[in-house]
Amino acid sequence: MRFREVLGTMKLPTCLLLFAGWAGLAIMGGQGQPPELTLPLKPNSVRFAVIGDSGTGERGQAEVGQEMVRYHARFPFDFVLMLGDNIYGSQLPHDFQRKFEDPYKTLIDAGVKFYASLGNHDDPNQRFYKPFNMGGQRYYSFKKGNASFFALDSNYVDPTQLTWLESQLARSDAAWNICFFHHPLYTHARFHGADVDLRAVIEPIFVKGGVNVVLAGHEHVYERIKPQQGIYYFVLGNAGELRFHDLRPSPDTLKGFDTDRAFMLVEIAGDEFYFQTISRTGETVDSGVLPRQPKPEPAANRSAGGYVSNGRVDRCS
């Protein structure tokens, strides 16, 4: 039976509803399909999203925000980690609305909290902007379930911040210690490359303190790095900006994506760290599960090494 004949057999309200539904599917295309979820949705798990270099106020950022909303309907994450460059360019009140509040309005209205770290394009006064939940601090920590999160200011890493981080990690009783900040210690992106000065100063603290996962932005790509010193490293700096085909081939890149914007979803359930990285168009570009690493040995059982915590790294680009 032809489409017109089918309509002819229906009452008018039913006919109009069916036509509207078919038309809507035709307009939405693949976007009308339920989002593909690889995460397990286990009871009492810690669920969050990750975005980096997001604050452009451009169409690409808005489309990532829309895709986050779609996934939130299936995977109700409670908060979002922001990896710096939260507001590009002018940072007047209307810029915060256009470059943050509008793209994520549906999530904010649903009670999703955003936790920001500072990037090199960010005014340090962003720490006083309440929706970024920084509590007026350049660096801070918080705990969710069995995971502790440490937001760092990688623009200016001074002895005070390093001492704070050492102390926080030493006191942490969480199963998972996760650090997030802007400049990546490891990356194979061409434009900036790895921040080896920052790595020399801060990675020994990560190793000693039992950091499990490190999330960074700055490079406008997605990259999952082969574990370094037993730590899982991710770069996600393409939630708003994109540097097309910027990744160099490397055996230390477990997965790279540099052809579109993206965000990441994470679920921590017991000793497992599930992740799913999703493009602006809803494509899953990476996913998997990582086991929790063993806790580091007590200091008395380790040989003394070149661990120095009084360095300083200052950068403005």
C-alpha positions as CSV (number, residue, x, y, z in Angstrom):
1,M,0.0,0.0,0.0
2,R,1.4,3.4,-1.0
3,F,2.1,6.2,1.6
4,R,-0.9,8.3,0.3
5,E,-3.2,5.3,0.5
6,V,-2.1,4.7,4.1
7,L,-2.9,8.2,5.0
8,G,-6.3,7.9,3.4
9,T,-7.3,5.1,5.7
10,M,-6.6,7.2,8.9
11,K,-8.5,9.7,10.8
12,L,-7.1,13.3,10.5
13,P,-5.4,13.6,13.9
14,T,-3.7,10.2,13.5
15,C,-2.6,11.1,10.0
16,L,-1.1,14.4,11.1
17,L,0.8,12.9,14.0
18,L,2.3,10.1,11.9
19,F,3.3,12.6,9.2
20,A,4.9,14.8,11.8
21,G,6.9,11.9,13.2
22,W,8.1,10.7,9.8
23,A,9.1,14.3,8.9
24,G,11.0,14.7,12.2
25,L,13.0,11.6,11.6
26,A,13.8,12.7,8.1
27,I,15.1,16.0,9.3
28,M,17.1,14.6,12.3
29,G,18.6,11.7,10.3
30,G,21.2,9.9,12.5
31,Q,20.6,12.4,15.3
32,G,17.2,11.0,15.8
33,Q,18.7,7.6,16.8
34,P,19.3,6.9,20.5
35,P,23.0,7.6,21.3
36,E,25.3,4.7,21.4
37,L,26.5,4.1,24.9
38,T,29.4,1.8,25.8
39,L,29.4,2.6,29.5
40,P,27.9,0.1,31.9
41,L,25.7,2.3,34.1
42,K,26.6,0.4,37.3
43,P,24.9,1.2,40.6
44,N,26.6,3.9,42.7
45,S,29.2,4.7,40.1
46,V,30.9,8.1,39.6
47,R,29.7,9.6,36.3
48,F,31.1,12.7,34.7
49,A,32.0,14.3,31.4
50,V,35.2,16.0,30.2
51,I,35.6,19.0,27.9
52,G,38.7,21.1,27.1
53,D,39.4,24.3,25.2
54,S,35.7,24.8,24.9
55,G,34.9,28.5,25.3
56,T,34.7,29.8,21.8
57,G,31.0,30.6,21.6
58,E,31.0,29.2,18.1
59,R,28.7,26.7,16.4
60,G,31.0,23.8,17.0
61,Q,31.0,24.3,20.8
62,A,27.2,24.5,20.7
63,E,26.9,21.3,18.7
64,V,29.1,19.5,21.2
65,G,26.9,20.8,24.0
66,Q,23.8,19.5,22.2
67,E,25.4,16.1,21.9
68,M,26.3,16.1,25.6
69,V,22.6,16.7,26.3
70,R,21.6,13.8,24.2
71,Y,24.0,11.5,26.0
72,H,23.0,12.9,29.4
73,A,19.5,11.5,28.8
74,R,21.0,8.0,28.6
75,F,24.0,8.5,30.9
76,P,23.0,11.0,33.6
77,F,26.4,12.3,34.6
78,D,26.6,14.6,37.6
79,F,29.4,16.9,36.7
80,V,31.8,18.1,34.0
81,L,35.6,18.7,34.3
82,M,36.9,21.6,32.2
83,L,40.5,21.4,31.1
84,G,41.2,25.1,30.6
85,D,40.6,27.8,27.9
86,N,37.1,28.0,29.2
87,I,36.5,31.5,27.8
88,Y,38.5,32.6,24.7
89,G,38.9,36.3,23.8
90,S,36.8,38.9,25.6
91,Q,35.7,37.9,29.1
92,L,33.0,40.3,29.9
93,P,29.7,39.2,31.5
94,H,28.0,38.7,28.2
95,D,30.9,36.5,27.0
96,F,30.4,34.1,29.9
97,Q,26.8,33.8,28.8
98,R,27.6,33.2,25.1
99,K,30.6,31.0,25.6
100,F,29.5,29.0,28.6
101,E,26.0,29.5,29.9
102,D,24.2,29.2,26.6
103,P,26.0,26.2,25.1
104,Y,25.4,24.2,28.3
105,K,22.2,25.7,29.5
106,T,20.2,22.4,29.4
107,L,22.8,20.7,31.5
108,I,23.2,23.5,34.0
109,D,19.4,23.7,34.4
110,A,19.4,19.9,35.0
111,G,21.8,20.5,38.0
112,V,25.0,19.3,36.3
113,K,28.0,21.1,38.0
114,F,31.0,22.3,36.1
115,Y,34.5,22.3,37.7
116,A,37.0,24.4,35.8
117,S,40.8,24.6,35.6
118,L,42.6,27.6,34.2
119,G,44.1,27.7,30.7
120,N,46.5,30.1,29.1
121,H,43.7,32.0,27.5
122,D,41.7,32.4,30.7
123,D,41.6,35.4,33.0
124,P,42.6,34.2,36.5
125,N,39.6,36.0,37.8
126,Q,37.5,33.1,36.4
127,R,38.1,31.5,39.7
128,F,35.5,33.8,41.2
129,Y,32.8,32.9,38.6
130,K,30.5,30.7,40.7
131,P,29.3,28.4,37.9
132,F,33.0,27.2,37.5
133,N,32.9,26.0,41.2
134,M,36.6,27.0,41.8
135,G,35.9,28.5,45.2
136,G,38.1,31.5,44.4
137,Q,41.2,29.3,44.1
138,R,43.6,28.7,41.2
139,Y,43.9,25.1,42.3
140,Y,41.5,23.0,44.5
141,S,40.3,19.5,45.1
142,F,37.0,17.7,45.7
143,K,35.8,14.2,46.2
144,K,33.0,12.2,44.5
145,G,32.4,8.6,45.7
146,N,35.6,6.7,45.6
147,A,37.4,9.3,43.5
148,S,39.3,12.4,44.4
149,F,39.8,15.2,41.8
150,F,42.6,17.8,41.8
151,A,42.3,20.8,39.6
152,L,45.7,22.4,39.0
153,D,46.8,25.7,37.5
154,S,49.5,24.7,35.0
155,N,50.0,28.3,33.9
156,Y,52.0,29.0,37.0
157,V,53.3,26.1,39.0
158,D,55.1,27.5,42.0
159,P,56.4,25.7,45.2
160,T,53.3,26.6,47.1
161,Q,51.1,24.8,44.6
162,L,53.4,21.8,44.5
163,T,53.5,21.6,48.3
164,W,49.7,21.7,48.4
165,L,49.4,18.9,45.8
166,E,51.9,16.7,47.7
167,S,49.9,17.2,50.9
168,Q,46.6,16.6,49.3
169,L,47.7,13.4,47.7
170,A,49.4,12.2,50.9
171,R,46.1,12.6,52.7
172,S,43.8,11.2,50.0
173,D,42.0,7.9,51.0
174,A,40.3,7.7,47.6
175,A,40.7,4.6,45.4
176,W,41.1,6.9,42.4
177,N,43.2,10.1,42.3
178,I,42.5,12.2,39.2
179,C,44.4,15.4,38.2
180,F,43.1,17.7,35.6
181,F,44.7,20.9,34.2
182,H,45.6,22.6,30.9
183,H,49.1,21.9,29.6
184,P,49.7,18.2,28.7
185,L,52.8,16.4,30.0
186,Y,52.6,14.0,27.1
187,T,51.2,14.5,23.6
188,H,52.2,13.9,20.0
189,A,50.3,17.0,18.6
190,R,52.5,19.2,16.5
191,F,51.4,22.7,17.4
192,H,52.7,22.9,21.0
193,G,53.9,19.4,21.9
194,A,54.5,17.9,25.4
195,D,55.3,20.3,28.2
196,V,58.5,18.6,29.3
197,D,59.4,21.4,31.9
198,L,56.1,20.9,33.7
199,R,56.6,17.1,33.4
200,A,60.0,17.2,35.1
201,V,58.5,19.2,38.1
202,I,55.1,17.6,38.6
203,E,55.2,14.0,37.4
204,P,57.4,12.8,40.3
205,I,54.7,14.1,42.6
206,F,52.1,12.2,40.6
207,V,54.0,9.0,40.9
208,K,54.8,9.3,44.6
209,G,51.3,10.4,45.4
210,G,49.5,7.6,43.6
211,V,47.8,9.5,40.8
212,N,45.8,7.2,38.6
213,V,44.6,9.4,35.7
214,V,45.7,12.8,34.3
215,L,43.5,14.8,32.0
216,A,44.8,17.8,30.0
217,G,43.8,20.1,27.1
218,H,45.8,22.8,25.3
219,E,46.3,20.7,22.1
220,H,43.1,20.9,20.1
221,V,42.9,17.2,19.5
222,Y,41.9,14.0,21.4
223,E,44.7,11.6,22.4
224,R,45.0,8.7,24.7
225,I,48.6,8.0,25.7
226,K,50.3,4.7,26.5
227,P,50.6,4.7,30.3
228,Q,53.6,6.5,31.5
229,Q,55.1,5.7,34.9
230,G,52.0,3.6,35.5
231,I,49.7,6.6,35.0
232,Y,46.9,6.9,32.4
233,Y,47.1,10.1,30.4
234,F,44.4,11.7,28.2
235,V,44.5,14.9,26.1
236,L,41.2,16.4,25.2
237,G,41.4,20.0,23.9
238,N,38.9,19.8,21.1
239,A,35.6,20.5,22.7
240,G,35.4,23.9,21.2
241,E,38.6,24.4,19.1
242,L,40.0,22.0,16.6
243,R,43.4,21.7,15.0
244,F,42.8,19.5,12.0
245,H,45.2,16.6,11.4
246,D,47.6,17.9,14.0
247,L,48.6,14.5,15.5
248,R,51.9,12.9,14.5
249,P,52.1,9.1,14.3
250,S,53.6,7.6,17.5
251,P,53.6,4.1,19.0
252,D,52.8,5.8,22.3
253,T,49.5,7.1,21.0
254,L,46.9,4.4,21.8
255,K,44.1,6.4,20.1
256,G,44.1,9.8,18.4
257,F,41.3,11.9,16.9
258,D,42.0,15.2,15.2
259,T,39.3,15.6,12.6
260,D,36.4,17.0,14.6
261,R,35.4,18.3,18.0
262,A,34.8,15.9,20.9
263,F,34.0,15.3,24.6
264,M,34.5,12.4,26.9
265,L,32.2,10.5,29.3
266,V,33.7,8.6,32.3
267,E,32.2,6.1,34.7
268,I,34.2,4.9,37.7
269,A,32.8,1.7,39.2
270,G,34.9,0.1,41.9
271,D,38.4,-0.6,40.5
272,E,37.4,0.1,36.9
273,F,37.6,3.4,34.9
274,Y,35.3,3.2,31.9
275,F,35.5,5.9,29.2
276,Q,33.8,6.8,26.0
277,T,35.0,9.7,23.7
278,I,32.3,11.1,21.4
279,S,32.6,13.4,18.4
280,R,30.4,16.5,17.7
281,T,28.3,14.3,15.4
282,G,27.7,11.5,18.0
283,E,30.4,9.1,16.7
284,T,32.2,7.1,19.3
285,V,35.9,7.6,18.5
286,D,37.4,5.8,21.5
287,S,36.1,3.7,24.4
288,G,37.4,1.1,26.9
289,V,37.9,0.2,30.5
290,L,41.1,0.7,32.6
291,P,41.9,-1.2,35.8
292,R,43.0,0.7,38.8
293,Q,46.7,0.6,39.4
294,P,48.3,-0.7,42.6
295,K,49.0,1.9,45.2
296,P,52.6,3.1,45.4
297,E,54.9,1.5,48.0
298,P,55.3,3.5,51.2
299,A,58.2,6.0,51.0
300,A,60.3,3.9,53.5
301,N,60.3,1.0,51.0
302,R,61.4,3.1,48.0
303,S,64.9,4.1,47.1
304,A,65.7,7.8,47.2
305,G,65.6,9.4,43.8
306,G,65.7,12.7,42.0
307,Y,62.4,13.9,43.4
308,V,62.4,17.7,43.7
309,S,59.4,19.8,44.7
310,N,60.8,23.3,44.9
311,G,60.8,24.0,41.1
312,R,58.7,26.6,39.4
313,V,57.2,26.6,35.9
314,D,55.7,29.8,34.6
315,R,54.2,30.2,31.2
316,C,52.0,32.6,29.3
317,S,51.4,30.8,26.0
